[in-house]
Amino acid sequence: MSTRHTSREAPAVVKLGGSAVDGLDGSWWDDLARLGRRRPLVLVHGWSKPLRELSARHREPSAILRDRYGNQSRWTTPEVIEDIKTVSARLGADVLQRLEERGLRAGRLLGSDGLLAAGEAERWWWREKQLVELENLVGPVTGADPTLLKDLEPGEARLVTPLARNAAGREVNTDADRAAAALAGAVGAPDLVLVTDVAHLLIDGRPVREISAEAAAAFRDKGATGGMRKKLRAAGEALERGVERVVIGSAPVTDLLDARTGTVITRT
């Protein structure tokens, strides 16, 4: 399901990296608010850094699982879901306050409240050098229902916590970058901005200003690691869902949208 807006009304979809939010100063938020007065804002936030700061158990190596394909995931139990909600509520209150102080009407949504659907989770994970079957409450985003976002107007913003529901109706943890990609496609956004703590995609140590989806996917599979690998996967999914450009960087959002900095990923 998708909602197509005119170009003037199309929401700006921005993913805020959990490790980047603390470093965004007042001028960054001023810039975002100016954009939000022209276009509705759909913001998706990460929470990895706040979660690690909440409890030492989230910083332990055992908190991260690796599947048989080499993909990493946080081992998510019902207790971890509750901790995600705790830190997301705190982070959300801070973000909403920053937006409201700048004149926007802002609210927060859980992706699991009818917004995001997730697929089946991988069940085999490496533990102590053995593949074992574990229940892990995670799942890849398979779709987004934009109903809760369809009436947004300029001057309004919604902050989405990237939890989802799987086919069994269970609440699961999902990747924030890929959630943002699904939402961008669902609301008809022409661009997706992934705000992170690095200025550009780097290939062989050199900043990349523009790259095609095909070249980005090739680098993702052969050279990218960690969070950038997930961002490049999300970028490809956004473009497949009809988004025209994905921009990755650490600058104010309008600078990224105007391609003054950051890395722009296009379909061709």
C-alpha positions, 0 to 999 in steps of 0.5 A: 500500500502506498500514498502518492503526494504531489512533489510540493506535499511529498514528505521528507523522510529522514532516518536519524542514526542513534549514534548521531543524534547527540552530535546534532547541534541547534543549527542542524535542528533549525535547518530541519524545522525550516524544511518541515515548514515546507514539507511534512517530516517523517523521521525514523530513529535508531536506538543502538547507542542509547540502548548500550548506555541503558545497561551493561548487558547490552554492551556484552558481545553475547548481545549481538548474534551473527547468522549463518550468512554473516549478518549481525543482529541484536539478540532480541527477547521480550525484555530487550523489546521493553528496553528499546521502548524505554530508550526510544521514549526518552529519545523521542521526547527529546526530538519532539521537544526540539521540533516543537520549540521550532514551531512544528506540530510533532508526534511519535508512532511505534512502527508496531502499531500498524505501520510496519510489517516484518518477515520471518526471522532467521532461526540459526545463529552462531553461538560459541562456534556452533550454529544453534537454533534460537528464537530472536524477535527480529525480522526484515521489514516487508512492507509499510502501511502509510495510513497513519501518515497520509494526512500529514501537512507542512508544519507537521512531523512524525517520529517513528520507532522502528518496531514491527509486527510479524505474520504471527502478530508478534512485536519484533525489532527491525532495522531502522534504515530499512524501515525508513526505506519502506516508509519512504516508498510508502508515502511517495517520498522522492528522497530518503536521507540517512543521517549518520556520523560519517560524512560520506560513503568511503571506497578505498579510503576516498569519499564518494559523492555520487554512485549508482544503485548497481555500483553501491550494491556491488560494494555492499556485497564485497567491501562494505562492513557494519552499519554502512552495509545495512545502509546500502541495503536500505538504499537499494530497497528504497530505490526499488520502492520508487524513491528517486535518490538516497543521500547518506551523510552527517550534514544538515538535511537541506545540504544533503538534499541539495547534494552539497555534501554527503553521498547520493545514490541514484537508480542509474 
